Amino acid sequence: MATFITEECINCGACEPECPNTAIYAGGAQYDFNGGKHDAVSNDFYYIVPEKCTECVGHFDQEQCAAVCPVDCCIPDPNRPETEDALFVRAKSIHPERAFAELSASNSRFRK
């Protein structure tokens, strides 16, 4: 499932630079996806574009946005369940130039 940011967000911005997929945007900001600009998912607080979120699978052992969030408002979206395999395929498609290591406890929360 993609991670999302709840209404408890205090707009501190700590999460945005931590995302390896540039999936996090400030409230009201348009986002880039598939070569185009799209309307903001939220106008009030930071948000995560689900189609760009990989829950950091392939990159880290936990979601980096959640790791730095001071109010714990970056949480898994129960309405978007996704498998580790689907998230890894997405990471590879977002970063075709990168050679990913095999999934392990160091780069997937599913392996902990």
The 8 nearest C-alpha neighbors of each residue, nearest first, counted from 0:
[[1, 80, 81, 79, 76, 75, 2, 77],
 [0, 2, 49, 52, 76, 75, 79, 54],
 [1, 3, 75, 74, 76, 54, 73, 0],
 [4, 2, 73, 74, 47, 76, 75, 1],
 [3, 5, 73, 72, 46, 74, 47, 8],
 [4, 6, 72, 7, 8, 3, 73, 74],
 [5, 7, 8, 4, 44, 72, 9, 43],
 [6, 8, 5, 72, 9, 70, 4, 71],
 [9, 7, 6, 10, 72, 5, 44, 4],
 [8, 10, 11, 7, 44, 70, 6, 12],
 [11, 9, 12, 8, 44, 45, 25, 26],
 [10, 12, 9, 13, 8, 14, 68, 69],
 [13, 11, 14, 10, 15, 45, 25, 16],
 [14, 12, 11, 15, 67, 68, 16, 17],
 [13, 15, 64, 17, 12, 16, 67, 68],
 [14, 16, 23, 17, 12, 13, 18, 24],
 [17, 15, 18, 14, 13, 21, 12, 19],
 [18, 16, 14, 15, 63, 64, 19, 13],
 [17, 19, 21, 20, 16, 15, 63, 64],
 [20, 18, 21, 17, 55, 58, 22, 16],
 [19, 21, 22, 18, 51, 52, 93, 53],
 [22, 20, 18, 23, 19, 15, 51, 16],
 [21, 23, 51, 48, 20, 47, 52, 18],
 [24, 22, 47, 15, 46, 21, 48, 18],
 [23, 25, 45, 46, 28, 26, 15, 47],
 [26, 24, 45, 28, 27, 44, 46, 23],
 [25, 27, 44, 42, 45, 43, 41, 28],
 [26, 28, 42, 39, 41, 25, 29, 43],
 [29, 27, 39, 26, 25, 24, 30, 38],
 [28, 30, 39, 38, 37, 36, 27, 31],
 [29, 31, 37, 36, 28, 39, 32, 38],
 [32, 30, 36, 35, 37, 34, 29, 33],
 [31, 33, 34, 35, 36, 30, 37, 51],
 [34, 32, 35, 31, 36, 93, 37, 51],
 [33, 35, 32, 31, 36, 37, 30, 93],
 [36, 34, 32, 31, 33, 37, 30, 29],
 [35, 37, 31, 30, 29, 32, 38, 34],
 [38, 36, 30, 29, 31, 39, 35, 32],
 [39, 37, 29, 40, 30, 36, 28, 27],
 [38, 40, 29, 27, 41, 28, 42, 30],
 [39, 41, 38, 46, 42, 48, 27, 26],
 [42, 40, 26, 39, 43, 27, 46, 44],
 [41, 43, 27, 26, 44, 39, 40, 28],
 [42, 44, 26, 41, 27, 45, 25, 6],
 [43, 45, 26, 10, 42, 41, 8, 25],
 [46, 44, 25, 26, 24, 10, 23, 4],
 [45, 47, 24, 23, 4, 41, 44, 40],
 [46, 48, 23, 22, 3, 49, 24, 4],
 [47, 49, 22, 51, 50, 52, 23, 46],
 [50, 48, 52, 51, 1, 47, 2, 22],
 [49, 51, 48, 52, 1, 22, 53, 89],
 [52, 50, 22, 49, 48, 20, 53, 93],
 [53, 51, 49, 54, 1, 50, 22, 48],
 [52, 54, 86, 55, 56, 90, 51, 89],
 [53, 55, 62, 56, 52, 1, 2, 86],
 [54, 56, 53, 58, 62, 59, 57, 61],
 [57, 55, 107, 58, 54, 53, 87, 106],
 [56, 58, 106, 87, 107, 55, 59, 102],
 [57, 59, 106, 55, 56, 60, 107, 19],
 [60, 58, 106, 55, 61, 107, 105, 56],
 [59, 61, 106, 107, 108, 105, 104, 62],
 [62, 60, 108, 59, 63, 55, 107, 66],
 [63, 61, 55, 54, 65, 64, 66, 59],
 [62, 64, 66, 65, 17, 61, 18, 67],
 [65, 63, 14, 66, 62, 67, 68, 17],
 [66, 64, 73, 68, 63, 62, 67, 71],
 [65, 67, 63, 64, 68, 62, 61, 71],
 [68, 66, 65, 64, 69, 14, 13, 63],
 [67, 69, 65, 71, 70, 66, 64, 14],
 [68, 70, 71, 67, 72, 13, 66, 65],
 [69, 71, 68, 72, 8, 7, 9, 73],
 [72, 70, 68, 73, 69, 65, 74, 66],
 [71, 73, 5, 4, 70, 8, 7, 74],
 [74, 72, 4, 65, 3, 71, 2, 64],
 [73, 75, 2, 3, 72, 76, 4, 65],
 [76, 74, 2, 1, 0, 77, 3, 73],
 [75, 77, 78, 2, 79, 1, 0, 3],
 [78, 76, 79, 80, 75, 0, 1, 2],
 [77, 79, 76, 80, 0, 1, 75, 81],
 [80, 78, 0, 77, 76, 1, 81, 75],
 [0, 79, 81, 77, 78, 82, 1, 76],
 [82, 80, 0, 79, 85, 83, 86, 1],
 [83, 81, 85, 84, 86, 80, 0, 87],
 [82, 84, 86, 85, 87, 109, 81, 56],
 [83, 85, 87, 82, 86, 88, 81, 89],
 [86, 84, 88, 82, 87, 83, 89, 81],
 [85, 87, 53, 89, 83, 84, 88, 90],
 [86, 88, 90, 84, 89, 85, 56, 57],
 [87, 89, 85, 91, 86, 90, 84, 92],
 [90, 88, 86, 92, 87, 91, 93, 85],
 [91, 89, 87, 93, 92, 88, 53, 94],
 [90, 92, 94, 88, 89, 93, 95, 87],
 [91, 93, 89, 95, 94, 90, 88, 87],
 [92, 94, 90, 91, 89, 95, 20, 51],
 [93, 95, 91, 96, 92, 97, 90, 20],
 [96, 94, 92, 97, 91, 93, 98, 90],
 [97, 95, 94, 98, 91, 93, 92, 99],
 [96, 98, 95, 94, 99, 91, 93, 90],
 [97, 99, 100, 96, 95, 91, 94, 101],
 [100, 98, 97, 57, 101, 91, 58, 102],
 [99, 101, 102, 98, 57, 106, 103, 58],
 [100, 102, 103, 99, 57, 106, 98, 107],
 [103, 101, 106, 100, 107, 57, 104, 105],
 [102, 104, 105, 106, 110, 107, 101, 111],
 [103, 105, 110, 111, 107, 106, 60, 108],
 [106, 104, 60, 103, 107, 59, 102, 108],
 [107, 105, 59, 60, 57, 58, 103, 104],
 [108, 106, 60, 56, 109, 104, 110, 103],
 [107, 109, 60, 61, 110, 111, 104, 106],
 [108, 110, 107, 111, 83, 104, 60, 56],
 [111, 109, 104, 108, 107, 103, 102, 105],
 [110, 104, 108, 109, 107, 60, 103, 105]]
